[in-house]
């Protein structure tokens, strides 16, 4: 599923990830969970010449020349992703 922009003030995007953990895959009538991947562009880019020295206390990824904060959300609520985030 492609990433969708959220309706908030930030340029946060989210996508639902089709994932079944091994631990709950054996139960026929087990709980169902949703897994959402969230990415948000960093507001302040690295200073010129210091791109390789950027150390943050959170997971990040570089995609098409932009650095994003990445997070995940696990829930059993079936609301629209924007309302969950």
Buried (B, 14 or more C-beta within 10 A) or exposed (E): EEEBEBEEEEEBBBBEEEEEEEEEEEEEEEEEEBBBBBBBBBEEEEEEEEEEEEEEEEEEEEEEEEBBBEBEBEEEEEEEBEEBB
